[in-house]
Amino acid sequence: MIRSLEKFNRLVEALESLPTVGKKSATRLAYHMVMNDSYTGIKIAHAIEDALGSLKKCTSCGGMSEDELCFICCDESRDESLLCIVENAKDILLLEENGLFDGKYFVLESLENLSIEHLEKIVKNGVKEIVFAITPSISNDAVILYIEDKLQKYNINFSKIAQGVPTGVSLENIDILSLTRALETRVKV
């Protein structure tokens, strides 16, 4: 690194610490903000500061919120009988952005932080089906079995999102677990 550009280098390093941003992209973004469009840099800095100061976890579902409860948990028109368990709060954003689910959510994050008591409190409010929308893996299958076991005393249907071969991807590019599950859950045409 060039010693005389210490502040620029720190900006590049900060951008590079973001997921999916490599050295070249970080340098390009830093250069653009510093040399071409300082207004955008200032706007981004203020937006980050504002978000960090006002966003927190929803006390009910664990999603992102500006208040104690998120807008989804406060929405009385949502289907309270459907609960979608996701791995992180950004998964909720993806499902909501595309209008794919009209029930409530529960963010799993990790098995170590899983509060079965909190999940039971949500389930007692009339949940009839839990949909697991988590990354297919052997460890996550174990998490699903654990939750099913802990909630077996409730009359709940459990389901998980379908998995298999994605549209437009050739079989040679599919992992063996996905290919196996696709064959096991094949549908009649």
DARA-V527684 format. One record per residue. N is the residue number from 1. SS is DSSP state (~ for helix, > for strand, _ for the rest). PHI is phi in radians with two decimals (* if undefined). Layout:
N;SS;PHI
N;SS;PHI
This chain:
1;_;*
2;_;-1.36
3;~;-1.09
4;~;-1.33
5;~;-1.94
6;~;-1.01
7;~;-1.20
8;~;-1.13
9;~;-1.08
10;~;-1.14
11;~;-1.11
12;~;-1.05
13;~;-1.08
14;~;-1.13
15;~;-1.15
16;~;-1.16
17;_;-1.33
18;_;-1.32
19;_;-1.05
20;_;1.18
21;_;-1.82
22;_;-1.60
23;~;-1.03
24;~;-1.10
25;~;-1.10
26;~;-1.07
27;~;-1.12
28;~;-1.06
29;~;-1.13
30;~;-1.06
31;~;-1.05
32;~;-1.05
33;~;-1.18
34;~;-1.40
35;~;-1.74
36;~;-1.86
37;_;-2.60
38;~;-1.14
39;~;-1.06
40;~;-1.10
41;~;-1.05
42;~;-1.14
43;~;-1.06
44;~;-1.13
45;~;-1.06
46;~;-1.17
47;~;-1.12
48;~;-1.12
49;~;-1.06
50;~;-1.14
51;~;-1.12
52;~;-1.11
53;~;-1.45
54;~;-2.16
55;_;-1.58
56;>;-2.62
57;>;-1.39
58;_;-1.14
59;_;-1.25
60;_;-1.65
61;_;-1.73
62;_;1.57
63;_;-1.33
64;>;-1.38
65;>;-2.69
66;_;-1.71
67;_;-2.18
68;_;-1.05
69;_;-1.96
70;_;-1.32
71;~;-1.12
72;~;-1.27
73;~;-1.15
74;~;-1.49
75;_;-1.40
76;_;-1.28
77;_;-1.48
78;_;-1.25
79;>;-1.34
80;>;-1.27
81;>;-1.48
82;>;-1.92
83;>;-2.22
84;>;-1.82
85;>;-1.65
86;>;-2.09
87;_;-1.37
88;_;-2.65
89;~;-1.09
90;~;-1.21
91;~;-1.13
92;~;-1.08
93;~;-1.02
94;~;-1.09
95;~;-1.14
96;~;-1.23
97;~;-1.03
98;_;-1.75
99;_;1.05
100;_;-1.56
101;_;-2.60
102;_;-2.06
103;>;-1.67
104;>;-1.81
105;>;-2.20
106;>;-2.51
107;>;-1.54
108;_;-1.39
109;_;1.01
110;_;-2.74
111;_;-1.16
112;_;-1.10
113;_;-1.68
114;_;-1.25
115;_;-1.82
116;~;-1.07
117;~;-1.07
118;~;-1.15
119;~;-1.09
120;~;-1.08
121;~;-1.07
122;~;-1.18
123;~;-1.08
124;_;-1.12
125;_;-1.47
126;_;1.80
127;_;-1.23
128;_;-1.88
129;>;-2.48
130;>;-1.95
131;>;-1.85
132;>;-1.56
133;>;-1.97
134;_;-2.13
135;_;-1.02
136;_;-1.13
137;_;-2.86
138;~;-1.14
139;~;-1.16
140;~;-1.24
141;~;-1.09
142;~;-1.13
143;~;-1.10
144;~;-1.04
145;~;-1.08
146;~;-1.07
147;~;-1.14
148;~;-1.00
149;~;-1.09
150;~;-1.22
151;_;-1.89
152;_;-1.12
153;_;-1.28
154;_;-1.67
155;_;-1.49
156;_;-2.15
157;>;-1.58
158;>;-1.95
159;>;-2.51
160;>;-2.39
161;_;-1.11
162;_;-1.16
163;_;-2.48
164;_;2.65
165;_;-1.55
166;_;-1.23
167;_;-1.08
168;_;1.46
169;_;-1.90
170;_;-1.29
171;~;-1.03
172;~;-1.14
173;~;-1.77
174;_;-1.78
175;_;-1.22
176;~;-1.13
177;~;-1.12
178;~;-1.13
179;~;-1.13
180;~;-1.07
181;~;-1.15
182;~;-1.10
183;~;-1.21
184;~;-1.18
185;_;-1.90
186;_;-1.08
187;_;-2.01
188;_;-1.30
189;_;-1.98
